[in-house]
Amino acid sequence: MTDTKSEDFREQSLDYHENPKPGKLEIRATKPLANGRDLARAYSPGVAEACLEIKKDAANASRYTSRGNLVAVVSNGTAVLGLGNIGALASKPVMEGKAVLFKKFANIDCFDIEVNESDPEKLAEIVCALEPTFGAINLEDIKAPDCFVVEKICREKMNIPVFHDDQHGTAIVVGAAAKNALHLAGKSASQIKVVSTGGGAAGIACLNMLLKMGVKRENVWLCDIKGLVYKGRNEEMTAQKEAYAQDSDLRTLDDVIEGADLFLGLSGPGVLKPEMVAKMAAKPIIFALANPTPEIMPDEVRKVAPDAIMATGRSDFPNQVNNVLCFPFIFRGALDVGATEINDAMQLACIDGIAELARKTTSAEAAAAYSGEQLTFGTDYLIPKPFDPRLISVVAGAVAEAAMESGVAARPLPSIQAYKRKLEGSVIRSAFLMRPVFEAARSTNRKIVFAEGESERVLRAAQAVIEETTETPILVGRPDVIDARCKRLGINLRSNENIPVTNPESDVRYRDYWSEYLSVMERRGVTPSMAQAIMRTNTTAIAAVMVRRGEADSVICGTSGQYLWHLNYVTQVLGTETLKPVGSMSMMILEDGPLFIADGHVNPDPTPEQIAKTVIACARHVRRFGLEPKIALCSDSQFGNLSNRSGEVMRGAMDILNHGYRDFMYDGEMHVDAALDPRVRDRVLQHGSSRLKGPANVLVFSSTDSALAVKNVLKARANGLEIGPILMGMGNRAHVVTPAITARGLLNMAAIAGTPVAQYG
């Protein structure tokens, strides 16, 4: 990094910590405090009731306070990574950062506590006194050997999990990387020779973990700044190092490295030389984890050992050993079962979960977060990336299960599978609301054809469809392009082996396809030559013809191009007297629940009849998600106070709806704030006269401009997540999405398309 870039990064980092308000944390209330009644419940006298319940049973603290989801990050700042002994106050930005990671990755609330105490026994006494406040303790950046003393005392005296992340977090991630590296190298833990540099907390913990994984103690050679740790040595020795002392005349790292299978470096820059690597066994595993400069740079290793498997602690090289893969999730699992400690079984379960996840197909979310990186299991991808949303369910689930099986769970879970689904819903925002749809889709095996089958998002979605549903995805695209992209992206799909592919350039059904299309369109200006050209170039038309011929049950298109262009071909091929596009509806997932928006795409300026049909269709589709529809017809007119087009068409739609039986709540025309806030409605209408009870959950607009504006504002400024758009009126035979859709969004649409009930159309 040049001096200019380094200075720029320094300024950017300082600005990040200072603005728009100092620090990285704040406290927010989880309950309303808007009036005297709220105050009386939050504090005196209502708070006494919660206090008395906890006095009766200490376990109630997790019911009535935040303790069950609260972790303390405690440090005295004596061993801050890369900075050394900078003191408690200077370590505060690091501890705040740790708290932010807890919240981001596992939704765990966290306080950072920096303590001016260098005596390990006194520090342990302070930590133990915090037990009533917290559900768990994360010890951080405490120098060795003091950290061993502090953790030992705290674990013995406290009845909540105490975890020194610098030791055990590092050891767990190293263990996962080592497990997969040994698998790739074809080596057994019980047979390998391990050479390690660094006798500090992390180094010792990693060696202890390797022993638990099957490495033999006699095969471990530990070196530090004074050379080999051997029996009889007196300099720079601790009880922890003594456990790894070898009975040997060898003295240096260069002496002991010959024939080593695994080098584990947690020491300093340049410790391991290329000539030492050359002495190691075939397919050497080199974990050079010193930060910011590793014990040896990867390019130096490649020159002498091209078959080496390498990991570092840096993000700019493959296989970054990062504790964030572990600590948020091990605490999540421990807190959720009320674990009294984090034991070996839980740590080993964490290793297995991380290692197994790396061997699976990369999630679409992780691929998007690390665009351009190769995320396929292999020598450059031993462990998953921190932004893989599956980590929380896989790792926390494994930890919780191990805690229950090993008998340290004070609050065992009734169902580990239900717990994992809940965790998935906490990070994949659509998971909970989509569950009824996925369950309905599993009742049959529908074939879903994706028109843009060469798209990366479609390929990732198709892989997920195979893994998570009973549906059969079909791709329209060139097989050689699909296979090349899948190989590059690490997606386990192969054309016409494990996924059917329709090739526009060459398909034995080509004549049947263009003849079918011509039979539909020959009296609408399409000639045989035009039909032939369309069936060679227009993948949306091809996919629609496949549905028409019964080769697929539904088509999904629109990941590129304009919505109405795709809708035109879908309607041409699949439209009938009874199957016609009525409108589109999108579900926006917001912090306080879902909100449905219609119609943002199909009818630019709908008639009263079209609006009424859209309202009725919305009611059917909302029930697919297990929700009861409460529909507001939105306009800039408020219950008849304007005689403009918007008000008139909405009043016309209300007249149509009022002339039939409707088994759902609806009302209009009204402003959006009146739709969402009953108090606003009550100021306009006589109290209780509105047909809607409570906030509306469906907003139907009088133009696509209005619907799209609201939808896009919710996405851009309210962090709304869209499911859809759902095309209504086509009997679930077609859905046109938008170019902004993600791979997860396509999976959700496939589940919607996979629902066999025709009346949802």
N, C-alpha and C positions, 0 to 999 in steps of 0.2 A: 504494500500500500504506500503510495507516494506521500510526501509530507503534506501536500495540499489536500489530498483526499482524507488523510488522517485528521487534519485540522477541521475539515468540513464535517466529518463524522462526529468529531468531538462536539462541535457547536450544535449539530442536530440532536445529539444525545442530551446535552444540557437543556436545550429548548424543550425537548420531549418531557424532561422531568420537571421543568418549571412552569410550562404553560399548558392549558389556559388557567390551571390552578396548581400550586406546588404539590409534588408527590404523585403517587400512582394509586392511592386508595382514598375512599371516603366511606362514611357510614350512612346507610339509608334505613328508614323505618320500614317494617314489613306490614304494619297495620295502620289503618287510617287514624288520624288525629285531627279531626276537623271541627269538633264541637265539644261541649261540656260532657256529653255522655261518653264520647270516646276517651276523654281525659280521665273520667272516673273509672273506666275499665282498665285503661293502660297503667294508671298509677293509683293513688289512694281514692277510694277504699278498695276497688276491685282487685288490685294486685295482690292483696292479702290472701285471696282465695287460692291463687296459684302457689303462693309461698307455703300455705298450710298443706296443700296436696303434696308438695315436694318433701315437707317435713315428715309426712306420714310414710312416704315411700320415695327414696332417693331416685328411683328409676323414672319417676314422673318429671324429672328435670328435662329429659329428652322430649317430653310431651308439651311442656309449658314454657320452655326457654329455648334459646338457640344452641345450647350446649352440645346437643347431639350432632350438630353440623359445624362445630367451631374448633379450629385448630390454632395452636400458638406456634409460631416460628421463633425460636429462642436462640440468641447468639450473644457471645461476648466479643465478637469481632477479632479473635486471635488468629484465625487461619482462613481469611477470605480468599477465595479462589483467584489466583493470579496477582493478589495484592498483599497477601501476608497478614501480619498483625497490625491492622489499621485502627483498632479500637472499636468499641461498641457503637458510638455515634456515627462514625464514618461508614459503618457496615449497614446502616439503616436503609439506604437505597436498594441494597441487595436483598434484604429481608422483605421490604415492600414488594420487590419484584417476585420473590417466592410466593408471597400471598396472592399476587395477581395471577400467577400460574395455577395455584389451587382453585381460584374462582373460575378462571377461563376453562380449564380442562376437566374439572370435576364438580363445579358448582359448590365448592366447599368455602365457607366463610373463614376468614383467617385474620388474626392480629399478629403483627410483628412486634416482638419484645426484645429490645436490646438492653443488656445488663452490664453495668460496670463492675464486673467481678471476675478476677483472674484465678482465684482459688477454686479448684474443681469441686471440692466438697461443699463449700459455701454456695457455689452456683447451683449445684444439685439441690441444696436445701431450698433455695429460692424457687426453683422449678417445681419441686414437690408441693410447695405451698400454693401453687396455681391450680391444683387439681379440681377444686370446685367450679372453676370458670370454664374449663375446656374439656372437649371430648377426646382430645389426643394432643400430643406434643411432638413437634418436629425440631430436633436439635440441629443446628446449622453452624458451620464455619467455626468450630471450636478446635483448637490445636490438639495434636496428639502429643503425649498419651493422655492428656486431661480429658479428652472426649470419651475415652473408655471408662474413666472413673465416673464422670457425670452420668453417662448412660446406665452404667451398672447400678448406681445408687437409685436413680429414678425408676428403673424397671423393677427393682426390688420393693420400693416403697409405694409406688403408684399403681392404681387399679385401672388405668387407662393406657392405651398404646403410647409408647415412647419410641421414637424412631430417629436415629441419627442418619440423615440422608446422605451425608458425605461418605459414610461407611456403607450402609446397606443399600441405599439407592444406587450408588455406583456399582456395587457388587451384583445387584440384580440385573442391571442392564448389561454389564460385562458377561454375566452368566448366560443371558439370552443370546448375546452375540457369539459367545464361545460355543454354545450348544449348536447353533446353526453353522458356525465355521467348521466345527468338527464333523458335522454331517456332510458338508460339501467336500471336505478334505478326505473323507473316508477313514477317520481316525476315531479311536475310542478314548474316552476320558481316563479310563483306568490304565491306559498304556502310554500316555503322552508324558514327555518331559517338559516342565514349565520353568522358565526363568523369568524372575520378576525384579524390577528395580523400584525402590521406594518402599520404605517400611512405615509409612504413615497410616492414618486411619483408613483411608480408602484402599491402599495397597493390601493391608492386612485383611480387611473385610473381604476383598476380592479373592484372596487366597483361601480364606475360610470357606467362602461360597464354592469355590472350585472343588474343595475337598468334599463338601456335601453332594456335589454332582458326580463324584466318583474318582477324582484325581487322587493319587496316592501321595501321602505326605513325603515319603522318601524321594519322590520324583520332583519335588519343588525346590528350586534353588533361588533364595532371596538375596538380592544385593542392595546395598544402600550407598551413601556417599563414602563410606569407609571400605567398600568392597563386599565380598561374600560374607553373609552372616554364618559363622561357623561356631562349633562348640568350643568354648573356652575364650571366645572373644569378649573383651570388656568395654571397648570403646563404642559409644552411641548405641548401647543395647537397652532394650525394654523387655518386659515379660512377653509381650506379643511377638517381638522378633525372635526371642529365644525359642519359641515353639517351632520355628522353622530352621533352626541352626543345623547345619550339615556337619557330619564328622568327616572332614576332608582337608587335604593340604592345598587345594585350589584356593585362590584369593581374589581374583578379579572377574569382572563380567566377561571379559574376553576369554578367560580360562574356562568358564562354565557354559558358555553359549553353544558350544559344539554339540550338534545332534538335537538341539532343542526343537520341540514341535510348536510351542506357544511362548512368545515373548509378551509379557505384560508390563507395560511401562506406566508408572504413576510418579514420575520423578522430575526430570527437567530436560531442557532442549539439548539435542545432539549427543545424548548418552549412548545410543546404539549406533554403531558405525556400519557402513555398507559391508566391510570385510567381515564383520561379525555375522551379519545376515547370511553371507555366503557359506558360513559354517553350519547353519541350521539345517534341520531335516528337510526333505522334499515337502512341497506345499506348506511352507511355514505360515503360522498364524501370528500376526504382529499387531498387537494393540498398543499403539504409541499414544497415550492419553494425556500427556502433559499439555497444559494450556498456558499461553496461546501458541507456543512453539513445541511441537511434539518431539519425542526422543529421536525420531528419524522421520524425514519427509517421505511421503509416498513415492515420489518420483525416484528417490535414491534407492528405495526398496525394489522397484520395478526393474532397475538396471541390472541388479544381481540376482533377483529371484522373481521372474515374471509370473510364476505360479503362486505367489504369496497372496494370502487373504489378509487385508489390512483394515484397521479401524483407527480413528483418531477421536479427539474431543472437539474437533472443529467442524463448523457447519459447511465450510467450503470444500470439504472432501467427503467421499462416500463413507457411510457407516459411522456417523457421529454418535458416540456414546454419550447420551444426554439423559440426565436423571429425570427429566420431565416425562419420559416414557413410563416411569414407575410411580414416583411418589404421590401424584394426585389420585391415582387409581387404587393404590394399596390403602391409602387413607380412606377413600370412598367406600371400599368394601368393608374395611374395619369398622368405620363409624356406623354403617348401615346395619350391622349385626350386633353392635354394642360390644365389640371385641375388647377384652381386658389387656391384650398384648398383641404384638405382631410377631408371630413365632416362625420357626423354620418352615413349617408346612405352608404357611401363607406366602412366604418369600419364594419358595420353590414353585408354588402355583403361579405366582407372578411371572417368574422366568418362563415357565411353560407357555403361559398365555401370550407373552410378547413374542417368543420364538415361533409359535404356531401361526400367529397372525402375519408374520413376515412371509410365511410360505404360501399364504393365500393370495388371490388376485387383489391387486391394489384397489382400494376404494376410489370412486370417482371424486370424492371430496379431497382426498389426499393428493390425487393426481392434479386437481385444479390448484391446490395450494403450492405444489412443487412443480409447476409447469416446466416442461423441458428436461426434467431429470428422469433417468432410467429407474423405474420402480418395480423391477422384476426380480424375484428372489434369485440370489446368486452371490458371487463374491463381492459385488458392489452394492448389495442390498441384503444385509444380514438381519437387520432389525427394522421395524416399521417406523414411519415418520410420526412426530408428535401430533400432527393435525389429522391423523387418521381417526375419524369419529368412532370407529369400532373398538378402539382401545378401552374405553370406559366399560363397555358391556363385557368384553372378553376378559380383561384383567381384573377389574373390580368384581366381576362375577366369580372368577376363579378364586380370588382372595376370600370373598365372603363364604364360598362353599368350603374352602379349606379351613376357615375359622370355625365353621359349624362342625365339620368332621373331626377337628382336633380338640373340640370341647372348650374353646375360649370365647364363644359367642354368647353374650348375655341375652340377646334378643334374636334367636334363630328365625330365619325367614321361612314362611310356609311353602314357598315354591321358588326355587332358584331360577327357573325358566321365566316365571312372571317378573322376577326381579331384573333379569337381564333385559326383558322387553321394556321395562320401565326406564332402565338406564339408556337404552337406545332412543327412547322417546325424549330423554333429556337433552340429547345432542342432535338428533335428527328430528327437527321440529315437526315434520309431517307424520312421524311414525304413529303417534297416538291416534290422530284423527283419521289416518288412512287404514287403521287396523280393521274396521268392519269391511272395508272395500277389499283388502287383501284376503280376508277370510271368505268373503263371498266368491272371489275369483278362484280360490282353491277348490271350489266344488266342481270344477270342470277343467278341461284342458283345451282352452281356446288357442287358436293360432293367430298371432299378431304380426302383421307385416310392417316393417319400418321402411318407408320410402327412401330415406336418405341413409342407406345402409353402410356407406363408407365413412360417415362422420364419427369422430372419436367419441362424442357424447352418446351417439346411438350404439356404438360398439360396447361401451362400458355399460350402458343400460341393458343391452341384450345379454351380456354376461350376468348382470344382476337378476334379470328375469329368470334365467336358467337356475341360478343359485337360490332364489328366494320365492319362486312361485312354481305353479304346475303348468304354466303356459309354455307354448312353443314359439319363440321368436323366429321370424323369417326376415332376411335382409335382401334389399334390392341394391345391387352394386356389382362392381367387377371383382371377381374372386381374388385375383392376384393383388389388387390394391387392398382389399379387406385383410388378406393374410399378412401382407407386409406390415400394415399398420398394427394389427393385433400383436405381431411378434415384437415390434418396436415398443409398444405400450405395455407389454407383459400381460395381455389379455388372452385367456385360454379358449379362443375360438378358432376353428379351422373350417373353411368353406366346405360345405356339403359333407363334412365329417361329423361334427357335433352341432352344426347349425345350417339349416337350409339357406341357399343363396340363389336368387334369381338374377342372372347376368343379362343386362340390357343389350350387351353387344353380341351375345351368342346364347340362345336358349332354344331347345327343341320345340318349345311351345309358342315360338314367335308368331307363326302364322295364325295359330288359334287366337292369340292375344289381339293382333291387329284386326282380325276378322270380327272378333267380339266387339271391339271398340267401334269398328265401322258400322256394325249392325245397330248400334245405339245412336250414332252420330251422322249417318249418311244422309238423312233428310234435314240436317242442320248445317250443311255446307262443308262437311268433311268428305274428302275423296279418298280412294284406296291409298294413293301415294302419301297423302297427309297422315292417314291412320298408321301406315308403316313407319313414317318418320317419327310420329309421337311415341310409338311403342319401342323405338330405339333410343329415345332421348329423354322422355318425360317419366321420371321414376314415380311421381305421384299417380299419374294415369295408369302406369303398369301395376302399381300396388292396388289401386282401386279395381282394376279388371280382375286381379287375383281374388279379391273379395267377392266380386260379382260371380265368378266362376266356382266359388266354393272352396278355393285352394287356401283361403285364409278367412278368418272370422271378422277381423277388423284391421283397418289401416291407420297408422299414425304417420303424419307428414307435417312439414312446416318448419323444420329446424333451420332452414334457410329460405329466403324469398318472402314474398308478401302474402299475407293471410288469405285475402280474397282470391288471389291467383290459384292457390291450392284448393280453396273451397269450390271454385268453379269446376275443376276437373273431378273432384269428389262427387259433387252434385250431378254432373253430367252422367257419370258412370253408375252411381249407386242410388240416385234420386228416383223416387216413384211417387204415385199419387198419395201414398201414406207416409213415405219417408222423405221429409223435406227439412232443411235447416231452419230451426225455429229461432235460435239465438245461441250465444255462447255465455258461459258462466265460469268465473274464476273464484276459487276459495283463497282468500288472503288470511294467512295465519299470523296473528298479531299477539303481542304480549298478553293481552287480556282475553284471548280466544279467537275463534274464526269469524270472518266476515265475508259473505259472498257478494260478488259484484256482477251485474249483468246489464245490458249486453254490450260488450266492448268490441265486437268484431263483425257480426253478421249483418245487422240491419242499421245502416248509418243514421237514418231518420225514420224510425219505425212508426207504423200506423197504430191506432188504438187496438186493432185486432192482433197485430204482431206483438204488441206489449202484453196483452192479456195471455196470449199463448206462451210467451216467455215466462211470465209469472207462474203459470201452471206447471211448465216444465221445470222451473227452478224448484218448486215445491217437491216434485218427484226426486230430483237429483240431490237435494239437501238431505233427504232421508236416507240416501245411500251411506251417508257418513254417521248415521245413528243420531241425527239431530232433528228437532222439530222446526219447520220453517216459520219464520216471522218476517213477512215481506213488506217492505216499504217502497211505494212508487214515488220516486224522488223527482223533484222539479224545482225551478226557481219560483214557482207559485206555491203558496201555502194555503191549502184548503179553500181554494176558490178566490184568492185575493188578487189574481192577475188573469187577464184574458189574452195570454200569449200562446204560441204554438205548444210549448212544453206543458203548460197547464191544461190546455184543451185536450191534447192526446192522452194525458194521464187521466183526466176526468172521463174521457171516452173509454179508456181501458177499465176504469173502475165500474162504469155502467155495465160493460160486458161481463166482468167478473161477478157483479152483483146479481145477474140474471141466471145464475146457476149455483148448484151446491158446491161449496168449497170446504174441504176438510183441513184447512190451514188458516192461519191468521194473516191478514193483509190489510193495508190501509194506504190512503194517499189522497190527493197529491200533497207532498210535504217537503220541507227542506231537510237536508241531511242531518243537521243537528237535532231536529225534531224527531227524526227516525231513530237516532241513537240515544237520545236522552228523554225519558218519559216526562221529566219535569218541564222541559221546553214544550212538549205537546200539551201538557196540562195548562200552560199559560195561554195557549191558543184556543184549545177546545174546552168545553165543559168537562170538569174533572171526571175521569172514568169513561168518557164517551168514545174514546178511540178504540178501534177494534184490536189494536196491538196492545199486548201486555208486556211491559218491560222493553228493553232495547230491541230494535230489529236486528236480525242476523243476515238479512238479504236486502241489498239495495238494488233496485231496478231503475235504470235511467232512460230518459227520453231520447238520447242520442249516443252513438258510440264515442263521440268526442268527450262527453261528460263522464261516461263509464271509464274510458281509458285514462282520463286525467286523474280521477280519484284512485284508480288502481295503481297508477305509476307513482303518484304522490305517496301512497302507503308503502310501496316498495322502496322508494328512494329516501324517504324521511322518517318513516315509522318502522323500518326494518321488517316490513311485511314479506312473508314468503308465499309465493303463488303456487297453487296447485291448479293446473289447467292451462289454457282455457278448455272447458268441456264443451264439445259441440252437441247441442241438444236438438232432437228431432230426427236424427239419423239412425235410430234403433241400435246405437252403440256399434255401428258398423264402420264409423270413421271418426277420427279426431284430428283437428288441425291445430298444431301448437304454434308457438312463436319462436323466433331465433334466439330469444333470451333464455330459453328453457335449459336447465341443467340435466346432467345424466340422471340425477335423483328424480328430477321432475318427469323425465321420460319413463322411469320405472313406475312412478305413481300413475302416469297416464296409461301405461300398459296394464296395471292392475284394474284401472277403471274400464279400459277396453275389454279386459278379461272377464268382467262380470257378465254372466250369461243372460240376465233378465232383460228381455227386449223392451219392457215398458219403461225402463229407465231412459230410453232414447228420447 
